[in-house]
């Protein structure tokens, strides 16, 4: 799939979740009108320059949820910027994604943007791209070697675990049994969300809160359902459940509800799906989710457009784009969910 510019539309600013829009009325001062005209001319220049930048984008297959939102945001940003971007987001395994990236490398893009299915297995092919002079932007799931990317942009997954640990410590008053349903075993996202949670519980509660069961469910709702069904059979006293993903968490919630145990416990997710935020707003089983915006993929595409033109971040004195950009985690509860509903996917 390719996105090619015919008529320049809009040039992007580097948002990172902090976008600001200024609007003027009919009585706009002459100075502001001049600035607007200058900005419009700059926009067309930027889009024209982007048309010469060749980008490739790779992500795992997804037809819903956070992964789909990430791919959709990347494609939308490429279209907005007038970029020539080849997209491959159909791989269902790390081996398949590696093969697809090999094909993308043969097309000699200026920049390769990758959300890996798993960081470590895809590090060699990312390193190959870098070694051939193709700049790589790594999204969220980190490659195992820093030389395999120019820049990584991701959420604060350890921070999600820390915020979850604080929430559980407060809600349970440092006493109780907790179940943790993890994402894909071994990837950086899972390890960091789990470590941040364990560290903060230990810091806040010592051994007052016990993680009585912990198992990966691969960010998949059906597996979340089956994993939680098994845990419910083995654990008679569960006070709360920490899940690493909202979509997977919906499967976990179904297991709890099907077992007739929704009144015994509460749960949290991560990611920020609209469906889960609606459940949080209603009250009941779902108490919170922890999120960073999947719009990071749009930011990654914008970074790629700059790298392809050998430019740094506008307004930064340093000529190089930073090697690491981390998006802060946010706790969403019934009290503040309305503020974040527009970020849901």
Helices and strands as residue ranges (DSSP letters): E 2-3, H 30-50, E 54-60, H 65-81, E 84-91, H 94-106, E 111-114, H 119-131, E 135-139, G 146-148, E 151-155, H 157-172, E 176-182, H 188-205, E 209-216, H 221-234, E 240-243, H 246-258, E 266-270, H 274-282, E 286-291, H 296-308, E 324-327, E 330-333, H 337-340, G 341-343
